[in-house]
Amino acid sequence: MEIAEFIIELLPKCNKDQVRKIYNRVSDQLHTLDGKVSKSSEELGRQERQEDRFEVDFLGTLTRLTDVRPGERKDYSVTIKDISRSGMCLWVDTNFVPSRVIEVTFSAKGNKIKQSQLEIVRIRRKDTNEGSWLELGCQSISRKEVRRLQLQEESVVKLRNKMMNRGPTTILVVGEQKNTMIKLFSSYVGKQRYNVTFVDNLPQARQAIQRKQPQLVIFNLKEQEYISREFTLFLNSNPSSLATLAIIDKEEARTPLLQAGVDECLSVNNYEDFVFRSIERALLGHAMQNINTDSLHGQVLIFSVQRSRINFISFHLEENGFNVCVANNLNEAKNFAFQDDSFDAVFADYLPGQSDEFAILREIFDNIPVIALCDNFSNGQQAVKDGANNYLCKPLNKEDVIMVIKQFVHPA
C-alpha cells in the first residue's frame, strides 16, 4: 500500500488533535517542497481583515483591569494609533506590565471623553525615531466578560496565596540540555523555594514521578519528541495533580501542545528571563482546572426596579461565577428574551397589585425558572400560585440567594 493511501485510510481512526498534527506536518512539507516561505501572521491578518481601520493620534490613559498585583503600577499614558469598530492599536512605554484586560480613556473629536474596555491580543516592541514603545493590538470586550475575568483573577489570587504557604515546590526537569537549567535554579534551591530533580528522558521521568511525586514537570525536549506517541502516552498517564511546562523551539508547537494537555509553553529564547513566571502560570493554570468543582456557573436575568435588590443579588451571583443581566422594565426584559434565550433563571419583582406584569414575564420566559422577589412571606406564597418557581423575601441574605439558585442550576 502507498504511503498516501495508508494516511487516508488512517484518518477516520484519528481524533481531532491527531488530525490537526497530521495537517500541520503536511502543510509544512508542502511549503518545503514548493520552496515557498509562509507569509507572516501580520501579513495574513492584513489580507483577511474585513473591517476598515482609521489612523488616529489620540492621547489617553490606559488602566490595567486584570493581572494587577499589590504595589504594581496600574495607569499609563498611551497613544492610540488606529481604531476600528472592534479594536485599537496602542503605543505605550516599555515599562508597561502586561495585563489581559485594560481600559482606555481618551478625548475624541468634539472633546468627547470616551472609555473602551479592551482585551490585549498582541504585544510587540516598536522602535521609532521618537524612541521605543510597546505596540498593543487590542480587541473589544464586553463588560460581562471583564467581570467574569476579574472574578476569575480573584480566585487565582486566593489560590496563589495558598500555594505560597505550602512550602517548596517539587519540580522534575526532563531533557538532555540541562546545564543552564541547573544554573538558573541554583540560587532558588538555596532559598528552599524549589526542590529540583533532573532526568534525561521520559522513561527516567516515569520512575522519578513515582519516587519524588513532583508538583510540576518541565519538558526540555527536541521537536520530534513532542510529537511522538511516547510523549502523548506520558501525558495521558500522569497523575491528575501534576502540572506540566514545555520549553519549545518554535511558536508553532505551542497550540498542539496546549491542546494535548500541557499546561504552559515557553519559548527557548525567553526561558532564562521568564521561566519562573511560567512555572507559576503552569501551577496556577493546572490548579484552576481542579478547583471549584462544586461552583455554580450560568447566566441569570434580574427584572427589578429596586437598585438595592439588583446590587445585592448581582454581587453574590457574580461572586459564584454567574453572568448577570439587568432589566428595569418589561420592554427591556422582552429584548433580553429575544436576543438571548440561554438564561438559567430569572429573578423578578412581584407585587400583588401588578400580577399582570408578572404573568407576562412568566409567559415570556415560559421554559426558564422564575424566582419572585417579594416584600413578605404571604406575597411569596401568592407568587408561587401565579407561576413563580420559588421566591425570596426581605431581608435578602446571601445564603437564601445561593440556596434558591442551586435548585435550578447544577454545579459545573
Stockholm file with secondary structure:
# STOCKHOLM 1.0

chainA/1-412         MEIAEFIIELLPKCNKDQVRKIYNRVSDQLHTLDGKVSKSSEELGRQERQEDRFEVDFLGTLTRLTDVRPGERKDYSVTIKDISRSGMCLWVDTNFVPSRVIEVTFSAKGNKIKQSQLEIVRIRRKDTNEGSWLELGCQSISRKEVRRLQLQEESVVKLRNKMMNRGPTTILVVGEQKNTMIKLFSSYVGKQRYNVTFVDNLPQARQAIQRKQPQLVIFNLKEQEYISREFTLFLNSNPSSLATLAIIDKEEARTPLLQAGVDECLSVNNYEDFVFRSIERALLGHAMQNINTDSLHGQVLIFSVQRSRINFISFHLEENGFNVCVANNLNEAKNFAFQDDSFDAVFADYLPGQSDEFAILREIFDNIPVIALCDNFSNGQQAVKDGANNYLCKPLNKEDVIMVIKQFVHPA
#=GR chainA/1-412 SS CCHHHHHHHHGGGSCHHHHHHHHHHHHHHHHHHHTCCCCCHHHHHHHHCCSCCEEEEEEEEEEECSSCCTTCCCEEEEEEEEECSSEEEEEECTTCCCCSEEEEEEECGGGCEEEEEEEEEEEEEEEETTEEEEEEEEEECCHHHHHHHHHHHHHHHHHHHHHHTTCCEEEEEESSCCHHHHHHHHHHHHTTSEEEEEESSHHHHHHHHHHHCCSEEEECCCHHHHTSHHHHHHHHTSCTTCEEEEEESSGGGHHHHHHHTCSEEEETTTHHHHHHHHHHHHHHHHHHHTSCTTCCCEEEEEECSCHHHHHHHHHHHHHTTEEEEEESSHHHHHHHHHHCCCCSEEEEECCGGGHHHHHHHHHHTTTSCEEEEESSHHHHHHHHHTTCSEEEESSCCHHHHHHHHHTTCCCC
#=GC SS_cons         CCHHHHHHHHGGGSCHHHHHHHHHHHHHHHHHHHTCCCCCHHHHHHHHCCSCCEEEEEEEEEEECSSCCTTCCCEEEEEEEEECSSEEEEEECTTCCCCSEEEEEEECGGGCEEEEEEEEEEEEEEEETTEEEEEEEEEECCHHHHHHHHHHHHHHHHHHHHHHTTCCEEEEEESSCCHHHHHHHHHHHHTTSEEEEEESSHHHHHHHHHHHCCSEEEECCCHHHHTSHHHHHHHHTSCTTCEEEEEESSGGGHHHHHHHTCSEEEETTTHHHHHHHHHHHHHHHHHHHTSCTTCCCEEEEEECSCHHHHHHHHHHHHHTTEEEEEESSHHHHHHHHHHCCCCSEEEEECCGGGHHHHHHHHHHTTTSCEEEEESSHHHHHHHHHTTCSEEEESSCCHHHHHHHHHTTCCCC
//
